[in-house]
């Protein structure tokens, strides 16, 4: 399950880059999903370190 989180975050980053530089699609939805994925990863890292 943890690796799936990282895969989803990488996919969101790729979609964000593609949307930002090639064609504007998804707009705010991609940004919101990307922020949620980053927060989830940070929480996982913090819990793992504690």
N, C-alpha and C positions, 0 to 999 in steps of 0.2 A: 504494500500500500504506500509506503514511503517513497519508493522509486517512482511510482505513478505520479506523485505530486510534483517531483522534479521534471518528469517528462511533460506534464501539462504546462508547467511554468515555461519550459523551453519552447513548446509549441506556441504559447501565447506571445512570447517575445518575438518569435519569427513572424507570426501574423501581424503583430504590432509594427514591426519594421517594414514588412511588405505593404501594409496599409498606409504607413506614414510617408513612404518614399515612392511608391509606384501608383497606387490607386486608393482613394479615400473610401474605405468600406468598413463597416462596423463601428467606427468612430468611438463614441463614449463607452460602448459595451466592452470593447477590447481593453480600454484603459481600466475600467472597473474590475474586470476579470484578472488583469495583470496585477493590480494592487492587492486583490484578495489572495492570489497565488503567492505573492511575495510575503505578505503577512503570515500566511500559513507556513511557509518555509521558515521564516524567522522564528515563529513560535515553536516549530519542531526542533530547530537548532538550539534554542534557549532551553527547552525542556530536556534535550539530550545532554546539554552541558551541565545541567543542575544535578 
